[in-house]
């Protein structure tokens, strides 16, 4: 089985951050967090071609969560700060809080 170390999350928003949606990443899964981080800035810039505001983050995959489902959550706080997290079986891997737009979705850990 292939081991994934990180996933890239990209979000496009309107100018006022009132409407946001996830965007597909050209390469959503990475073998290392460093590979993901190296490609994050160009990916965010590419998203700005289709939306006035763009955000992105590389999320480390918990090896203990392998084989199970993970929930991706993200938010954009009122001050414009973007935060995202992966949660496995009600165990919080990374945290995102403090108001703003929030999203939660399920992904399969491959």
Buried (B, 14 or more C-beta within 10 A) or exposed (E): EEEBBBBBBBBBBEEEBEEBEEBEBEEBBBEEBEBBBEBBEEBBEBBEEEBEBBBBBBBBBBEEBBEEEBBBBBBBBEEEEBBBBBBBEEEEBBEBEEEBBBBEEEBEBE
